[in-house]
Amino acid sequence: MFEALSGKLSGVFDGLAKRGALSEADVMEAMREVRLAMLDADVALPVVKDFVNKVKERAVGQEVLESISPGQAVAKIVNDALIDALGGAGVAPLNLNAIPPVPVLMVGLQGSGKTTTSGKLALRLATRERKKVLLASLDTQRPAAQLQLAQLAVQAGVTSLPIIAGQTPVEIARRALDVGRREGYDVVILDTAGRLSIDEALMEEVRQIRDVTHPAETLLVVDAMTGQDAVNTAKAFNEAVGVTGVVMTRMDGDARGGAALSMKAITGAPIKLTGSGEKLDALDEFHPERVAGRILGLGDIAGLVEKAADTLDHEEGERLAQRMMAGKFDLDDYASQIRQINKLGSISGILGMLPGMGKVKEALGDKDLDTSVLKKHLAIIGSMTRGERRAPGIIKASRKKRIAAGSGTTVQDINKLLKQFDMMSTMMKRFNKLGVKGLMRQGMSALMPKGMGGGPPGGPGGSPFR
């Protein structure tokens, strides 16, 4: 969602880097570009003014104008200012330091993803924090809202408060805390009703629930896709009931990221969690420094490593690595590798977490970076017999036609897959033969097919077809 802002800021810093020594006029021009980029990204005007003034004050100082690489110095100052705007370095943790059961109040407008986020939070607390969680729906307005939360509780493996028809939200909240105390729950998550827009009836209901439950956390759930309206919602809720943290949903969308940059400055409440998908495990801590790094094209290696650790099957990874090292890699292993990659999400998302990859994505334009080719490969491998997967060399013309018909692809697609697999197998055999020391001596070019190396045509390392 920060791609447009990231592209424009990268352009500003590239321009500064080319100029060498900077004058005060250069910095002012760059700040004007930064201001336009942020306004275009739907960042609130007061936040933009404050941000640009902070950067300008530090960027026109002697240490920047006289530094060896002033472009990088300005980029560092902008990075620090972005981190401050997003809430400061480090994660803002959930405050669960209270006498159990700890009440957590979920508030927000209808359609922002409150109920789904309540289920996600319950799963997160139950699995990561080992808490005993009770989910309670206080939404008596929306049809089947209480049943939806009950189903999410089943999926998350936690308990939901039994539904009693006719009770008011305040009565349900009292009953939830009573059950929490009697049955030894650590956390009680209270999912309140929403409205299509902010109104006094909604605020009064939330105020009454707050006064009865005295929540340790009042989490406001806002939809990142609503842009500046999300900031207006946060401001209204904060003034009416007091918000201790924000959960931004649909962070995987393509909306402009101004709401995230404006939230802390406008409300004073930090963004604590972000949702990026419908699955119950798609709830992450918000790391301001990592988001700032991604905006400036610096990547988020730490986030990628964490994601890999959470989603990948480590035993399967070890097994594949051992087979690769032994030179026994077959199409079954290749299919297993594709499934592991698919677990990480889209290729575009992975590229966005790598430093400098924003420009690569930009250069590729609208080309599909996602896993359609890998899905095709899985379909082709799934249409092969076990013998064919283990020994691809036996796949000749008649078998290719049968596999193509079974997988809904063409013979050319199968030829491409087999050629690619053959190159991978050759590289693995060479790696096995060279070992780590040999690879360090000769470099990565030693793994490449001979036709791709140097040397005269037809000679050692050269291609006979050149």
C-alpha positions as CSV (number, residue, x, y, z in Angstrom):
1,M,0.0,0.0,0.0
2,F,3.0,2.3,0.3
3,E,4.3,1.7,-3.2
4,A,3.4,5.1,-4.7
5,L,4.9,7.0,-1.8
6,S,8.0,4.7,-1.9
7,G,8.5,5.3,-5.6
8,K,8.3,9.1,-5.3
9,L,10.6,9.3,-2.2
10,S,13.2,7.1,-3.9
11,G,13.1,9.4,-6.9
12,V,13.8,12.4,-4.6
13,F,16.8,10.7,-2.9
14,D,18.2,9.5,-6.3
15,G,18.1,13.1,-7.5
16,L,19.9,14.3,-4.3
17,A,22.6,11.5,-4.6
18,K,23.5,12.6,-8.2
19,R,24.2,16.2,-7.2
20,G,27.1,15.5,-4.8
21,A,27.4,18.7,-2.7
22,L,24.0,20.1,-1.7
23,S,22.9,23.7,-1.3
24,E,20.1,24.9,1.0
25,A,18.0,25.4,-2.2
26,D,18.5,21.8,-3.2
27,V,17.2,20.6,0.2
28,M,14.2,23.0,0.0
29,E,13.3,21.6,-3.4
30,A,13.6,18.1,-2.2
31,M,11.4,18.9,0.8
32,R,8.8,20.3,-1.6
33,E,8.8,17.0,-3.5
34,V,8.5,15.1,-0.2
35,R,5.5,17.3,0.8
36,L,3.7,16.6,-2.5
37,A,4.5,12.9,-2.3
38,M,3.0,12.7,1.2
39,L,-0.1,14.7,0.4
40,D,-0.6,12.5,-2.7
41,A,-0.4,9.5,-0.3
42,D,-3.3,10.9,1.6
43,V,-1.3,11.9,4.7
44,A,-3.2,14.5,6.9
45,L,-2.1,18.1,6.2
46,P,-1.0,19.0,9.8
47,V,1.1,15.8,9.9
48,V,2.8,16.6,6.5
49,K,3.6,20.2,7.7
50,D,5.1,18.9,11.0
51,F,7.0,16.2,9.2
52,V,8.5,18.5,6.5
53,N,9.5,21.1,9.1
54,K,11.2,18.5,11.3
55,V,13.2,17.2,8.3
56,K,14.0,20.7,7.0
57,E,15.4,21.8,10.4
58,R,17.8,18.9,10.5
59,A,18.6,18.7,6.8
60,V,19.9,22.3,6.3
61,G,22.3,21.9,9.2
62,Q,26.1,22.1,8.6
63,E,26.6,18.3,9.2
64,V,24.4,17.4,6.2
65,L,25.4,20.1,3.8
66,E,29.1,19.4,4.5
67,S,28.9,15.6,4.8
68,I,30.6,13.3,2.3
69,S,27.3,11.9,0.9
70,P,24.6,14.5,1.7
71,G,21.9,12.6,-0.3
72,Q,22.3,9.6,2.1
73,A,22.3,12.0,5.1
74,V,19.0,13.5,4.1
75,A,17.5,10.0,3.5
76,K,18.6,9.0,7.0
77,I,16.9,12.1,8.5
78,V,13.7,11.3,6.5
79,N,13.8,7.7,7.7
80,D,14.1,8.8,11.3
81,A,11.2,11.3,10.8
82,L,9.0,8.5,9.2
83,I,9.7,6.2,12.2
84,D,8.6,9.0,14.6
85,A,5.5,9.7,12.5
86,L,4.6,6.0,12.6
87,G,4.8,5.9,16.4
88,G,8.5,5.6,17.2
89,A,11.0,2.7,17.1
90,G,9.9,-0.6,18.5
91,V,6.6,-2.4,18.8
92,A,3.8,-1.0,21.1
93,P,2.9,-4.1,23.0
94,L,-0.6,-5.0,24.2
95,N,-1.1,-4.1,27.8
96,L,-2.3,-7.2,29.6
97,N,-0.8,-6.4,33.0
98,A,-3.9,-6.5,35.0
99,I,-5.8,-8.9,37.3
100,P,-7.3,-11.7,35.2
101,P,-9.6,-11.8,33.4
102,V,-8.2,-8.8,31.5
103,P,-10.9,-7.1,29.5
104,V,-10.0,-6.0,25.9
105,L,-12.6,-3.8,24.2
106,M,-12.8,-3.9,20.4
107,V,-14.4,-0.8,18.9
108,G,-14.9,0.7,15.4
109,L,-17.3,1.3,12.6
110,Q,-19.3,-1.5,10.9
111,G,-17.3,-3.2,8.1
112,S,-13.9,-2.3,9.4
113,G,-13.2,-6.0,10.3
114,K,-13.8,-5.8,14.1
115,T,-15.3,-9.3,14.5
116,T,-12.6,-11.0,12.3
117,T,-9.9,-9.1,14.1
118,S,-11.3,-10.3,17.5
119,G,-11.0,-13.9,16.3
120,K,-7.4,-13.2,15.0
121,L,-6.4,-11.6,18.4
122,A,-7.9,-14.6,20.3
123,L,-5.9,-17.0,18.2
124,R,-2.7,-14.9,18.6
125,L,-3.1,-14.7,22.4
126,A,-3.9,-18.4,22.8
127,T,-1.1,-19.7,20.6
128,R,1.7,-17.2,21.2
129,E,1.0,-15.9,24.7
130,R,-0.5,-19.2,26.0
131,K,-3.5,-17.3,27.4
132,K,-6.9,-18.8,28.1
133,V,-9.2,-16.5,26.0
134,L,-13.0,-15.9,26.1
135,L,-14.6,-14.3,23.1
136,A,-17.9,-12.4,23.7
137,S,-20.0,-10.6,21.1
138,L,-21.8,-7.5,22.3
139,D,-23.2,-6.8,18.8
140,T,-26.9,-7.1,19.1
141,Q,-27.5,-4.9,16.0
142,R,-26.1,-6.8,13.1
143,P,-27.9,-10.0,12.1
144,A,-25.8,-13.2,12.9
145,A,-22.9,-11.2,14.3
146,Q,-22.9,-13.3,17.5
147,L,-23.0,-16.5,15.5
148,Q,-20.1,-15.3,13.3
149,L,-17.9,-14.7,16.4
150,A,-18.9,-18.1,17.8
151,Q,-17.7,-19.7,14.5
152,L,-14.4,-17.8,14.6
153,A,-13.9,-19.0,18.2
154,V,-14.2,-22.6,17.0
155,Q,-11.7,-22.0,14.2
156,A,-9.3,-20.3,16.7
157,G,-9.7,-23.1,19.2
158,V,-11.0,-20.8,22.0
159,T,-14.3,-20.4,23.9
160,S,-17.1,-18.1,23.0
161,L,-19.7,-16.8,25.5
162,P,-23.0,-18.7,25.0
163,I,-25.6,-16.5,23.3
164,I,-28.7,-15.5,25.3
165,A,-31.3,-13.8,23.2
166,G,-32.7,-10.5,24.4
167,Q,-29.7,-9.3,26.6
168,T,-28.4,-5.8,26.1
169,P,-24.7,-5.2,25.3
170,V,-24.0,-4.0,28.9
171,E,-25.6,-7.2,30.3
172,I,-23.6,-9.4,28.0
173,A,-20.4,-7.6,29.0
174,R,-21.2,-8.1,32.7
175,R,-21.9,-11.8,32.1
176,A,-18.7,-12.2,30.1
177,L,-16.5,-10.9,32.9
178,D,-18.4,-13.0,35.5
179,V,-17.8,-16.2,33.4
180,G,-14.2,-15.1,33.0
181,R,-13.7,-14.8,36.7
182,R,-15.5,-18.0,37.6
183,E,-13.9,-20.2,35.0
184,G,-10.3,-18.8,35.2
185,Y,-9.9,-17.0,31.9
186,D,-6.8,-14.8,31.4
187,V,-8.3,-12.5,28.7
188,V,-11.9,-11.6,27.8
189,I,-12.2,-10.0,24.3
190,L,-15.4,-7.9,24.0
191,D,-16.5,-7.3,20.4
192,T,-18.8,-4.3,20.3
193,A,-21.3,-3.3,17.7
194,G,-20.5,-0.9,14.9
195,R,-22.5,1.6,12.8
196,L,-22.1,2.7,9.2
197,S,-21.0,6.1,10.5
198,I,-20.2,7.8,13.8
199,D,-23.3,8.7,15.8
200,E,-24.0,9.5,19.4
201,A,-26.0,6.3,20.0
202,L,-22.9,4.2,19.1
203,M,-20.6,6.3,21.3
204,E,-23.0,6.2,24.3
205,E,-23.3,2.4,24.1
206,V,-19.5,2.0,24.0
207,R,-19.1,4.5,26.9
208,Q,-21.5,2.4,29.0
209,I,-19.6,-0.8,28.2
210,R,-16.3,0.9,29.0
211,D,-17.6,2.1,32.4
212,V,-18.9,-1.4,33.3
213,T,-15.8,-3.4,32.2
214,H,-12.9,-0.9,32.8
215,P,-10.8,-2.4,29.9
216,A,-7.0,-2.7,30.1
217,E,-7.0,-2.1,26.3
218,T,-9.5,-0.3,24.1
219,L,-8.5,-1.3,20.5
220,L,-9.9,0.7,17.6
221,V,-10.2,-1.3,14.4
222,V,-9.9,0.8,11.3
223,D,-9.9,-0.1,7.6
224,A,-6.7,1.2,6.0
225,M,-8.5,1.4,2.7
226,T,-10.7,4.3,3.9
227,G,-7.7,6.7,3.9
228,Q,-8.3,10.0,5.7
229,D,-11.7,8.8,6.9
230,A,-9.9,6.2,9.1
231,V,-8.1,9.1,10.8
232,N,-11.4,11.0,11.3
233,T,-13.0,7.8,12.8
234,A,-10.0,7.4,15.1
235,K,-10.1,11.0,16.3
236,A,-13.9,10.7,17.1
237,F,-13.5,7.4,19.0
238,N,-10.5,8.7,20.9
239,E,-12.3,11.9,22.1
240,A,-15.5,9.9,23.0
241,V,-14.2,6.8,24.7
242,G,-10.4,7.0,24.8
243,V,-8.4,4.6,22.6
244,T,-5.2,2.9,23.8
245,G,-4.2,1.3,20.5
246,V,-5.2,1.0,16.8
247,V,-5.5,-2.1,14.7
248,M,-5.3,-1.4,11.0
249,T,-7.0,-4.0,8.7
250,R,-6.5,-4.6,5.0
251,M,-2.8,-3.5,5.1
252,D,-2.3,-5.8,2.1
253,G,-4.6,-3.6,0.0
254,D,-3.5,-1.1,-2.7
255,A,-4.9,2.0,-0.9
256,R,-2.6,5.0,-0.3
257,G,-0.9,4.6,3.1
258,G,-1.6,8.1,4.5
259,A,-3.9,6.8,7.3
260,A,-1.0,4.8,8.9
261,L,1.3,7.8,8.8
262,S,-1.3,10.2,10.2
263,M,-2.8,7.9,13.0
264,K,-0.3,8.4,15.8
265,A,0.0,12.2,15.3
266,I,-3.8,12.8,15.1
267,T,-5.0,10.4,17.9
268,G,-1.9,9.9,20.1
269,A,-2.7,6.2,20.1
270,P,-0.1,3.9,18.5
271,I,-0.8,1.3,15.8
272,K,-0.3,-1.9,17.7
273,L,-1.4,-4.6,15.2
274,T,-2.1,-4.9,11.5
275,G,-4.3,-7.3,9.6
276,S,-3.3,-8.4,6.1
277,G,-5.7,-11.1,5.0
278,E,-8.8,-13.0,5.9
279,K,-7.1,-16.0,7.5
280,L,-7.1,-16.0,11.3
281,D,-3.3,-16.1,11.5
282,A,-3.0,-12.9,9.4
283,L,-2.5,-10.5,12.3
284,D,1.0,-9.0,12.9
285,E,2.7,-6.6,15.2
286,F,3.3,-3.2,13.8
287,H,7.0,-2.3,13.5
288,P,7.4,1.4,12.6
289,E,11.0,1.1,11.7
290,R,10.3,-1.8,9.3
291,V,7.5,0.0,7.6
292,A,9.7,3.1,7.2
293,G,12.4,0.9,5.7
294,R,9.9,-0.5,3.2
295,I,8.6,3.0,2.3
296,L,12.2,4.1,1.6
297,G,13.0,1.0,-0.4
298,L,15.3,-0.4,2.3
299,G,13.3,-3.6,2.6
300,D,12.3,-5.6,5.7
301,I,14.6,-8.5,6.0
302,A,13.8,-9.1,9.7
303,G,10.0,-9.3,8.8
304,L,10.7,-11.7,6.0
305,V,12.8,-14.0,8.3
306,E,10.0,-13.9,10.9
307,K,7.4,-14.7,8.3
308,A,9.5,-17.6,7.0
309,A,10.0,-18.9,10.6
310,D,6.3,-18.8,11.3
311,T,5.0,-20.3,8.0
312,L,7.6,-22.7,6.6
313,D,7.9,-26.4,7.5
314,H,11.5,-26.6,8.9
315,E,11.6,-30.4,8.9
316,E,10.6,-30.4,5.2
317,G,13.2,-27.7,4.5
318,E,16.0,-29.8,6.1
319,R,14.9,-32.9,4.1
320,L,15.0,-30.9,0.8
321,A,18.4,-29.4,1.7
322,Q,19.9,-32.8,2.4
323,R,18.5,-34.2,-0.9
324,M,19.9,-31.2,-2.8
325,M,23.4,-31.6,-1.2
326,A,23.3,-35.3,-2.1
327,G,22.3,-34.5,-5.7
328,K,19.0,-36.5,-5.4
329,F,16.6,-33.7,-6.1
330,D,13.5,-34.9,-8.1
331,L,10.2,-33.4,-9.3
332,D,8.5,-34.4,-6.0
333,D,11.1,-32.3,-4.2
334,Y,10.6,-29.4,-6.6
335,A,6.8,-29.5,-6.0
336,S,7.4,-29.5,-2.2
337,Q,9.6,-26.5,-2.7
338,I,6.9,-24.6,-4.6
339,R,4.4,-25.3,-1.9
340,Q,6.8,-23.9,0.7
341,I,7.2,-20.7,-1.4
342,N,3.4,-20.4,-1.8
343,K,3.0,-20.4,2.0
344,L,5.0,-17.1,2.1
345,G,2.4,-15.4,0.0
346,S,2.8,-13.6,-3.3
347,I,6.2,-13.1,-5.0
348,S,5.3,-9.4,-5.1
349,G,5.0,-9.3,-1.4
350,I,8.3,-11.1,-0.8
351,L,10.1,-8.8,-3.3
352,G,8.7,-5.8,-1.4
353,M,10.5,-7.0,1.7
354,L,13.9,-7.2,0.0
355,P,16.1,-4.1,-0.2
356,G,16.2,-2.3,-3.5
357,M,13.5,-4.5,-5.1
358,G,11.0,-1.7,-5.4
359,K,12.8,-0.6,-8.5
360,V,12.9,-4.1,-10.0
361,K,9.1,-4.3,-9.5
362,E,8.8,-0.9,-11.1
363,A,10.9,-2.0,-14.1
364,L,8.8,-5.1,-14.6
365,G,5.7,-2.8,-14.8
366,D,2.4,-4.7,-14.8
367,K,3.9,-8.1,-15.5
368,D,2.5,-10.7,-13.2
369,L,5.0,-11.3,-10.4
370,D,2.8,-13.7,-8.5
371,T,2.7,-17.5,-8.4
372,S,0.8,-18.3,-11.6
373,V,3.8,-20.0,-13.2
374,L,4.5,-22.0,-10.1
375,K,0.8,-23.1,-9.9
376,K,1.1,-24.3,-13.5
377,H,4.3,-26.3,-12.6
378,L,2.4,-27.9,-9.7
379,A,-0.5,-28.9,-12.0
380,I,2.0,-30.4,-14.5
381,I,3.9,-32.4,-11.8
382,G,0.5,-33.5,-10.3
383,S,-0.4,-35.1,-13.7
384,M,2.8,-37.2,-13.8
385,T,3.1,-40.8,-12.5
386,R,5.4,-41.4,-9.5
387,G,8.0,-43.0,-11.8
388,E,8.0,-39.9,-14.1
389,R,8.4,-37.5,-11.1
390,R,11.4,-39.5,-9.8
391,A,13.0,-40.0,-13.2
392,P,12.0,-37.1,-15.6
393,G,14.3,-38.5,-18.2
394,I,11.7,-41.1,-19.2
395,I,9.2,-38.4,-20.3
396,K,9.1,-38.5,-24.1
397,A,6.6,-37.2,-26.7
398,S,3.6,-39.5,-25.9
399,R,4.0,-39.0,-22.1
400,K,4.2,-35.2,-22.6
401,K,0.9,-35.3,-24.6
402,R,-0.8,-37.2,-21.8
403,I,0.6,-34.9,-19.0
404,A,-0.5,-31.8,-21.0
405,A,-4.0,-33.1,-21.4
406,G,-4.2,-34.0,-17.7
407,S,-2.9,-30.7,-16.4
408,G,-4.7,-28.4,-18.9
409,T,-1.3,-27.1,-20.3
410,T,0.6,-27.5,-23.5
411,V,3.6,-29.7,-24.5
412,Q,5.7,-26.5,-24.7
413,D,4.9,-25.8,-21.0
414,I,6.1,-29.2,-20.1
415,N,9.3,-28.8,-22.1
416,K,10.0,-25.5,-20.3
417,L,9.5,-27.1,-16.9
418,L,11.7,-30.1,-17.8
419,K,14.4,-27.7,-19.1
420,Q,14.3,-25.6,-16.0
421,F,14.4,-28.6,-13.7
422,D,17.3,-30.0,-15.7
423,M,19.3,-26.8,-15.2
424,M,18.5,-26.9,-11.5
425,S,19.6,-30.5,-11.2
426,T,22.9,-29.7,-13.0
427,M,23.6,-26.8,-10.7
428,M,23.0,-28.9,-7.6
429,K,25.3,-31.7,-8.9
430,R,28.0,-29.1,-9.5
431,F,27.5,-27.6,-6.1
432,N,27.8,-31.1,-4.6
433,K,31.0,-31.8,-6.5
434,L,32.6,-28.4,-5.7
435,G,31.6,-28.2,-2.1
436,V,31.5,-24.9,-0.2
437,K,35.3,-24.3,-0.4
438,G,35.3,-24.8,-4.2
439,L,32.3,-22.5,-4.6
440,M,34.1,-19.8,-2.5
441,R,37.2,-20.2,-4.7
442,Q,35.5,-20.2,-8.1
443,G,32.4,-18.1,-7.4
444,M,28.7,-18.5,-8.5
445,S,29.7,-18.7,-12.2
446,A,31.1,-22.2,-11.5
447,L,27.5,-23.4,-11.0
448,M,26.2,-22.0,-14.3
449,P,25.9,-24.2,-17.4
450,K,29.0,-24.1,-19.6
451,G,27.1,-22.3,-22.4
452,M,26.5,-19.4,-20.0
453,G,30.1,-19.0,-18.9
454,G,32.9,-17.1,-20.5
455,G,35.5,-18.5,-22.9
456,P,35.7,-18.7,-26.7
457,P,33.0,-20.3,-28.8
458,G,33.3,-24.0,-28.6
459,G,36.3,-23.7,-26.2
460,P,36.4,-24.5,-22.5
461,G,33.5,-22.7,-20.8
462,G,32.2,-21.5,-24.1
463,S,29.0,-22.4,-26.1
464,P,29.3,-24.5,-29.2
465,F,26.3,-22.6,-30.6
466,R,27.7,-19.1,-30.4
